[in-house]
């Protein structure tokens, strides 16, 4: 797909069609990460997800089981 920039006041904008937004599951309120390597521009939805207390507890338990010997040595 080829796009061009549109004038938006003193700036320029890249306009996304609804079909692209639906495909990416983004809305006008979705934060977007914009990165570049100097020649390519990459725009991707910022995916943030809050971890639930139950998930945190499960991950903490796994970490403690896995790293208990090392943590005990470090505590000495």
Backbone bond lengths (Angstrom), bond angles and torsions (degrees), N, CA, C in turn:
res aa  C-N    CA-C-N  psi(-1)  N-CA   C-N-CA  omega(-1)  CA-C   N-CA-C  phi
1 X - - - 1.441 - - 1.523 107.69 -
2 X 1.279 116.53 133.08 1.458 122.28 178.28 1.520 108.91 -108.59
3 X 1.327 116.30 131.39 1.470 122.38 -178.67 1.523 108.79 -126.69
4 X 1.313 116.31 155.27 1.458 121.99 171.88 1.528 108.05 -124.62
5 X 1.308 115.06 158.61 1.453 120.31 179.70 1.523 110.09 -79.38
6 X 1.322 115.98 147.10 1.464 122.76 177.14 1.521 108.58 -111.11
7 X 1.324 116.13 142.96 1.464 120.10 177.30 1.525 108.96 -69.48
8 X 1.340 114.67 134.75 1.461 121.79 179.94 1.529 106.92 -139.45
9 X 1.334 116.45 89.56 1.468 120.51 -174.45 1.516 109.35 67.22
10 X 1.344 117.04 -127.97 1.462 121.80 176.67 1.519 112.43 -90.63
11 X 1.328 117.22 7.90 1.457 122.25 -177.65 1.523 109.85 -121.09
12 X 1.309 115.13 -174.92 1.458 121.58 175.61 1.522 108.65 -126.69
13 X 1.332 116.15 151.24 1.467 121.35 -176.64 1.525 109.84 -130.48
14 X 1.298 114.97 150.02 1.455 122.20 172.45 1.522 106.01 -105.48
15 X 1.318 117.39 119.54 1.458 121.90 -174.13 1.530 109.08 -96.96
16 X 1.344 115.73 129.43 1.463 121.73 178.12 1.518 109.48 -103.79
17 X 1.325 117.08 133.07 1.455 120.95 175.53 1.523 109.72 -72.22
18 X 1.302 116.53 155.11 1.458 122.53 -179.85 1.528 110.81 -55.92
19 X 1.332 118.06 -37.83 1.473 120.43 -178.15 1.531 111.28 -62.09
20 X 1.337 117.52 -37.54 1.466 120.63 177.78 1.523 109.82 -68.65
21 X 1.325 116.11 -42.34 1.465 119.68 179.50 1.524 111.03 -63.73
22 X 1.326 116.81 -40.01 1.466 120.55 177.71 1.528 110.66 -64.77
23 X 1.318 116.83 -40.88 1.462 121.52 179.93 1.523 111.43 -61.57
24 X 1.338 116.20 -39.81 1.463 121.20 -178.73 1.524 113.67 -89.33
25 X 1.326 116.47 -1.68 1.470 121.78 -177.95 1.523 110.86 56.18
26 X 1.339 116.03 48.44 1.449 120.45 176.86 1.521 109.80 -120.41
27 X 1.317 115.23 157.67 1.455 122.81 176.68 1.526 107.10 -124.33
28 X 1.325 118.41 174.72 1.466 119.00 176.12 1.534 113.09 -61.21
29 X 1.333 117.83 -18.04 1.466 121.61 -179.96 1.526 113.48 -92.07
30 X 1.334 118.43 -5.81 1.460 121.72 -177.79 1.529 109.86 -71.68
31 X 1.338 117.96 124.34 1.469 119.25 175.66 1.534 109.65 -66.90
32 X 1.315 116.20 140.14 1.456 121.53 179.96 1.528 109.75 -116.36
33 X 1.333 116.27 136.65 1.461 121.81 173.55 1.516 107.47 -91.20
34 X 1.325 116.53 129.58 1.461 121.89 178.69 1.521 107.10 -119.33
35 X 1.330 116.39 120.86 1.456 121.54 179.73 1.521 108.99 -129.03
36 X 1.322 114.99 160.96 1.455 120.15 177.04 1.519 109.38 -147.52
37 X 1.315 115.58 151.24 1.459 121.17 173.25 1.531 110.09 -106.81
38 X 1.314 115.88 10.56 1.453 121.50 -179.92 1.513 113.27 104.29
39 X 1.340 116.27 -20.80 1.463 119.31 178.40 1.519 112.65 -131.95
40 X 1.316 116.77 -17.26 1.459 121.75 -179.22 1.520 109.44 -125.12
41 X 1.313 115.38 138.37 1.458 121.86 177.39 1.521 107.46 -105.77
42 X 1.332 117.39 128.27 1.458 121.88 178.32 1.520 108.70 -118.90
43 X 1.326 115.83 126.95 1.458 121.78 178.32 1.520 107.32 -119.37
44 X 1.334 116.52 123.30 1.464 119.81 -179.40 1.521 109.53 -139.87
45 X 1.342 116.24 147.99 1.464 119.40 177.71 1.521 110.13 -63.87
46 X 1.311 115.62 137.39 1.453 120.76 176.00 1.520 107.10 -80.70
47 X 1.296 116.16 116.27 1.468 120.73 -177.62 1.516 109.31 -101.42
48 X 1.287 116.08 105.88 1.457 120.73 175.54 1.518 107.65 -116.18
49 X 1.281 114.95 137.98 1.452 119.70 -179.91 1.510 107.45 -137.96
50 X 1.297 115.95 132.58 1.460 120.25 177.93 1.518 109.18 -81.28
51 X 1.307 114.96 135.86 1.460 120.10 178.15 1.527 107.79 -84.35
52 X 1.315 115.44 138.67 1.462 119.95 -179.52 1.532 109.40 -79.86
53 X 1.316 117.80 157.36 1.471 120.09 177.32 1.534 111.85 -56.71
54 X 1.315 117.13 -36.32 1.468 120.32 179.18 1.533 110.20 -65.94
55 X 1.335 117.47 -42.82 1.465 120.31 178.40 1.522 110.84 -63.73
56 X 1.336 116.84 -40.63 1.459 120.83 178.42 1.521 110.65 -61.71
57 X 1.309 115.94 -42.53 1.459 120.37 179.38 1.533 110.74 -63.71
58 X 1.329 117.05 -42.46 1.466 121.09 179.29 1.527 111.33 -64.15
59 X 1.338 117.04 -43.48 1.462 120.74 179.83 1.529 111.29 -67.01
60 X 1.328 116.54 -38.25 1.460 120.49 178.13 1.524 110.30 -64.44
61 X 1.316 116.71 -42.36 1.465 120.99 178.84 1.528 110.72 -61.56
62 X 1.328 116.28 -45.17 1.467 119.96 178.95 1.523 111.40 -62.48
63 X 1.321 116.52 -42.97 1.467 120.38 179.52 1.517 111.16 -63.54
64 X 1.331 116.91 -42.10 1.466 120.57 179.37 1.524 110.90 -64.49
65 X 1.329 117.15 -41.50 1.460 120.07 178.19 1.529 110.74 -63.85
66 X 1.304 115.92 -41.41 1.464 120.24 -175.25 1.527 112.06 -74.34
67 X 1.332 116.96 -40.05 1.451 120.12 -171.87 1.531 114.10 -108.97
68 X 1.312 118.53 10.35 1.466 121.65 -177.79 1.536 112.70 -54.34
69 X 1.345 120.07 -48.97 1.450 119.05 -179.94 1.549 113.36 -59.44
70 X 1.302 116.07 -41.66 1.465 120.16 180.00 1.527 110.91 -66.81
71 X 1.332 116.28 -42.59 1.466 120.10 179.04 1.511 112.03 -63.75
72 X 1.341 116.91 -36.42 1.453 120.45 177.88 1.518 111.06 -65.93
73 X 1.345 116.75 -40.84 1.461 120.76 177.90 1.528 110.98 -64.64
74 X 1.307 116.72 -40.11 1.460 120.18 179.76 1.513 112.35 -68.38
75 X 1.335 117.65 -28.09 1.462 121.82 -177.69 1.525 111.92 -76.02
76 X 1.318 118.27 -14.08 1.467 120.74 -178.00 1.502 111.84 -69.81
